[in-house]
Amino acid sequence: MRGHGARQLPNGFPEKPLIGMIHMPALPGAPGNTLAMDALVRYALSEARILERAGLDAVIVENVGDTPFFKERVPPVTIAAMTAIAGEVVAHTKLAVGLNVLRNACAEALSIAHVTAARFIRCNIMIGAYATDQGVIEGCAAALARLKHELGAHVLIFGDVHVKHAHPLFDVPIEHAAADLAERGGADAVIVSGARSPIPPAAETLDTVRAAVALPVLVGSGVGLANVQQLYRASDGLILGEPDFKIDAVWGGPSDERAYATAVQRCRG
């Protein structure tokens, strides 16, 4: 895995951002929901404070507790809940705030980000067609780009290539998929991940994608304390949300401030 000169994200992002995760418990309407909105907002704000104190640059609010996920469209109650939560996080943190509305509700995420002044979204499947645990999901780049233009939104779109928990329905090499995402998909940054959430991308995969595009390339899965320095040097930023950064290593659970701070120190000294 080679080291690289960093590629800068626009809109005032720092060089090589470190992005934490606010993994929300189940929201209203989801089968596992047990918390009222006031408790969910308090949880999100507590998580944001932890990540800010640890020295991160940004955070993604994600409805990871809403399993099983819809493929694309999500119910109005989910949109309302994510809007309320994101608005409070934006208002009470200095971190750049992003959204990922699972599984691939990218139009909803962009709309929520626009009205709450969040800075970016993660879109898992912007182009192509993928077999996923939710079924077959097709890319939404054309509609998403037109929505962004219609709204006059300044929200950045971070798009995954060969996203985790999915398999492309045609055998396109990852470097070609990345080039199409960058050149034809409207992404502002490319995210590379492993096959599943705990798995990092292979060193060769990260290098291959970075050689194929001029956009910033972020690592979107499998980052832990053992590999955070290596992946940071080889990429243009990291998304940190694996069990190493959670209390008692519970995936999707509350964040561990000390672990996040250790990662920041290892990356930036």
N, C-alpha and C positions, 0 to 999 in steps of 0.2 A: 504494500500500500504506500503510494508515493505521497510526499507532502506537496502542497500547492499554494500558490499565491491566492489570496481570498478574492472572491467576486462579491461585490457589494450589492445588497438589497437596497431598493429605493425607499423613499418615504421616511427617511431619518432612522432606519435601522442601523444598529452598530455593526461593525465588521464581525463576521462569524457569530451570529446570535446564538445564545443558549436559551432554549425554549422549554419551559416546564409544562406540566399537564395538570389541569383541574379536572379530575375524573369524577363527574357528577354521579351521585346515587340515582336510583330510578326516579324519574320525574312523574308528575301527575299524568295519569292515563296509562303508564307502563305497568306491566303485570307485577313487578316487584316494588312498586311505590309504597312507602310507609311514612314519608316525611311530607309535611305541609310546606308551602312555598317559603314561608318565613324561615324555617329551619334550613331549607336548601340554599337560600340566599346567604344565611350566616355561614354555612359550610363553605360556600364558594369564596366568600370574603376572607375567611380564616386561611384557606389554601393560598389565596393570592398574597396575603401578608407573609406567609411562610416563604413563598418563592421569591418575593421581593427582598426579604431580609437575607436570603441565601445568596443574592447577587445575580439572579437571572435577569435576562433582558426582556423576555416575553412569556406569554402563557396562552395555552389553548384551552378553552372551555369545551368539554366534550360530554355528550350524553351517553357515556359508556354503560351506565346502569340500565339503559332501556332495552335490554335484551328480552326476547329476540328482536332483531332490528328489521324495520321495513327496508325494501330495496332502495327506494328513491324518495318518493313523497312521504312526509310525516304528517301526523294529525295536527289540526289547529292548536290543540292544547300543548303539544310539544313546542310548537313555534312560539306560543305565548310564554311558556315557562323559560325557554332559552333566551328570549328577548328580555324578560325581566331580570334574569340572572346576569346575562352579559352586560346589561345597562348598569347594574350595580357594581360589577367588577370594574368596568371602564371608569366609573365615577370615583372609585376608591383605591385605585392603584396607579403607580407611575409606569407599570409594565405595559408594553405593547400587547394588546389583547387580540386573540384570534378565536375562531370558532371551527369546530368540526361537528356537523350534525349527521350522525350515523343513520344508515350506512352511506348513502350518497345523496343526501338532500342538499345539494350544493346551491341551488337557487334560493332555498330557504336560508341557508347559512349566509349567503351574500346579502340577502335582504335584511336579515337581523344585524349583520355587521354594519351595513350602511346606516340603519336608523339608530344604532347605539353608539356609533363612532368607534367601533372596533376596527383594527387595522388590517386584518388579513383573515383568510379562511384556508382550511385544508380541504381539498376535493380529491377523494380517493380514486375516482374513475372519470377523468375528463375526456379521454379519447379511447377508441377501441371498444371491445366487448369482452367481458370477463365472466367466467363461471365462479360464483362465490357461494358461501354458505347461505346466502339469501336468495340464490337463483342467478339467472343471467342478468347482468347489469350492463347497459350500453352507455357510452360516453355522452356527456352533456355539454361539451364545449361550445357548440354553436348557440344554444339557448342561453348559456351562462354569459357568453361574451355580449350578446345583445341585451340581456338584462342589465349588465354592468354599464353599457353605453346608455341605455334608456334612463337609468337612475342617475347617471353622472357620478357614479361611485368611484372613490379612490381606494377601494379595498383591494389589497393584493391577493392573488390566488396562487397558493402553493399546491401544485398538482403532483400526485404520485405517478410513478412509472412502474409497471408490473407490481402493483400494490400487494401488500401482504394479505393473507387470507383470501386469495383469489388466483385464478389461472387464466391467462389470455386464451381466447377461443381459436386464435390462429397463431401459428408459431413465428411471431415476429421477434427478431433479436432485440434485446433490451436497448442497444444503442440506437436502433432505428425507431423504436417506440419513443425513446427520449427525445430524439431529434424532431419527430412529428409533434410531440407534446410542446416542445419549445417553439417550433417554427409555425405550426398550424393550429395549435390548441389554445393559445392565448394565456399560457401559464406565465407567472412572474418568477417562479422558482420551481425546481424539480426536487421531489422527495424520493429517495431510494430506501427500500426496506428489505428485510429478509422475508422468508416464506410466511412466518407467523410473528406475532408481536414480540416474543422473547428472543427472536433470532436476528442477529445483525446481518447486514448485507456482506457478501464476500468482498474481500479487498479488491479483487479483480473486477467485480461488478461496479463498485464505486468508482474505480479508475476509468472503466469503460464508459460509464454514463457521463462522467465529467469531461472526458475527451470528446464526447459527441455533441455537447451543448455549450453555449456561451453563458447561459443563465447560472445563477447560484444553485448549487446542489447540496441539499440537506439530507442528513441521515434520519430516518423516521421510525426505526425499530431497533431493538437489541442493544441499546447503549447502556452500559453499566460502569461501575467504578473501575473494573479491570481494563476496559478498553476505551474509556472516554478520551484519554489523551490521544491515542492513536487515531481514532475516528475524527476527532476535532482537527488534527493536523491535516487529514486527508480530505476534508470536506469544507463547505462554506457555512456550516452551522449544524447544530444538533437539536433533536427533539428528545427530551429526557422524561420518561414516564414509566420505565420498567420497574420490576420489584425492588431493585437496589435502592430506589428512591422513595419507597413506600414504608410506612411503619410496619414492622414485623414482616416485611417482604410480601405484603398482600397486594397482588395486582389489582389496580383500580381503587385501592384504599387511600387513606389520608397520607399526605406527603411527609417525608422525613427531612426536616430542615438541615440537619447535620450532614446527611448524605448529599443533598443538593449543594451545600456549601463546599463540601469536599470536592465534588466534581468541578465546580467553578474554579477552585484553587488549582486543581490539577491541570485544567485547561489554560489558565491565565496567570498562574503563579501569584 
